[in-house]
């Protein structure tokens, strides 16, 4: 960790570096991260619009106000995509604020993303090896998350 007296306003990049080029590059990176945060907000808003459009199309298509299982899964997929985008936005903003990588949040975001994949996966068309690999990934992320949470408690 950086010495608190040598950190910038956000605690992530040192502005007291002896090399002015490094200081300049840190400022460029901070601005790039801010641009990414702004773009992620647009992605979130676009995703909300997509959720609304999916719901509107499914509800106002005959038979009206009825959703079949595929409609429900596509709606869940759209909802989860927005939630994942929000988690990524939180990761970006934490990157701006702190000098520590928030492993728990990153692993939770990855777990949410792979869980979304499991929920919307069409098991009739996918190869068994893909299902096994996805299961191993979920298991690995779950164990990692459990270890990170238990490490934080001790």
N, C-alpha and C positions, 0 to 999 in steps of 0.2 A: 504494500500500500504506500501511497505517497504521503509524505509529511504534510499535515494539514496546512502548514504555513506556505507550502510551495504549490498549492493547488490553485486552479483558476476559480472563477466564480461558481462553477457548477461542480467542482470537486473531481472532474475527470481528467482534464489535461493540465499539465504543468506549464504555466506561462513564465516561470522563472528559469527556464532552461537557458543555459549559456549560449546556445546557438540560435540566432534570430531566425534562421531558415526553418528550424524545427518548430519554433513558436508560430511562424507564419503557416506552416503546414498543419499544425494543430487547429488553427483558426479556420482553415479551409475545410478540414474534416468536420469540425463542429457545425459549420454552415451546411455541409452536405448531409449531415444527420438531421438537421432541422428541415431541409428540403424533403428528405425521406419521410419525416413525421407528417409534413403537410400532405404529401402524396398519399400516405396511408389513410389520412382522414378522408380524402376523396374516394379512396377504395372502399372505405367503410360506408360512406354515404351511397356510393354506387351499389354496394352489396345490399344495403337496406332497400334501395329502389328495386333491385332484382327480387328480393323476398316479396315485396309488395306486388310486383308484376306477376311472379309465379303464383301467388295466392289468388290474385284477381283472375288470371287466366284459368286456373283450376276450378275456381268457384263458379265462374260465369260460362263454363263450357258444359253443354248438356252431358249428363244429367246435372242440373244446377244444384249447387251447394252440397255436392257429394264428392268425396275424395276416395280414390282407390289406393291401394297400398303403395303403388309406384308414385302417385301424387304426394303421398305423405312423406315418402323417402326423399323425393326431390325437394320438398319444402324443408325437411330436416337438414338436408345438405346445404341449402341456401342459408338457413339460420346458422348452422355451424361454421360456414365459411365466414360469415360476418363476425362471429365470436372469435374465430382464429385471427382475423384481421385486427380486432380490438386488442387481443393479447399481444400481437406483434407490435402494435402501436405502443402499448405499455412497455414492451421491451426496448423500443427505440427511445422513449422518453427517459427510462431508467438509465440507458446508456449515456444520455446527456447529463444526468444528474450525479451519478455515482462513479467511483473508480473501482467498483467491484462488479464482476459479472454475476448476475442473479441466476444461479444455476437452477434453483427450484422453479422459477418462473419460466425459464427457457425449456426445461424438461416438461413442465406442465403444458406449455404451448405445443410442444412436439407430441405429447400424449393426446392432447385434444385433436390435433391434426390427424394422427393415425386412427384415432377413434372415429372421427368423421368418415375416414376412408372405409372403416369396417362397417359402419352403419349404412353407407350408400353402396357398398359393394354388391354387385350382381353375381351371386355365387353360382348361378347356372351357366355363366359364360366365362368364368375365370378358371385358370388352371389350378389344380390342387397345390402345386409347389408355391404359387403366389399366396394362397391362403395360409399355408404353413409359415412362409416367410413373414407375412403380415402378423401372424400370431406371435412369432418369436420376437418381432419388433415391439409389439404391444407389451409382451412379458418383460423384455429388457428395459423398456422405458418405465414400466410400472415398478420394477425392482429398483431402478435408479431413483425414481421419485421417492419411493419408500426409504431408501438409504439416505437421501438428501434430507428428508423431513426428520428422520430419526437422528441424524447427525446434528441438525439444528437444535433439537431438543436437549441434547447432551452438552 
